[in-house]
Amino acid sequence: MRDYYVFRPERRCDRFDLRVRFDRSRVPAWVRRVEAEDVHSYNTYDGVPADSELVAVDHTGEATASFSGLRQHFGSGLQWGWLR
């Protein structure tokens, strides 16, 4: 499985809600919000996200995000990493 789930709309999309569920015994070190990024930005992402980009993983192992007014052909979703 890839280390992200990103939606790249080809047509108008007013709203996108995403929920990613991780194994509670193995949650990632970080989850970051990807918003209107080019495919190369999240495909080759090799950094540590800024605190403003971080998304919490709750006690059930889920991370959620909502997006509105998505840009066509740009990715929005969540990306995660195992080491910080």
Secondary structure by P-SEA (a helix, b strand, c coil): cccbbbbbbcccccbbbbbbbccccccccbbbbbccccccccccccccccccccccccccbbbbbbbccccccccbbbbbbccc
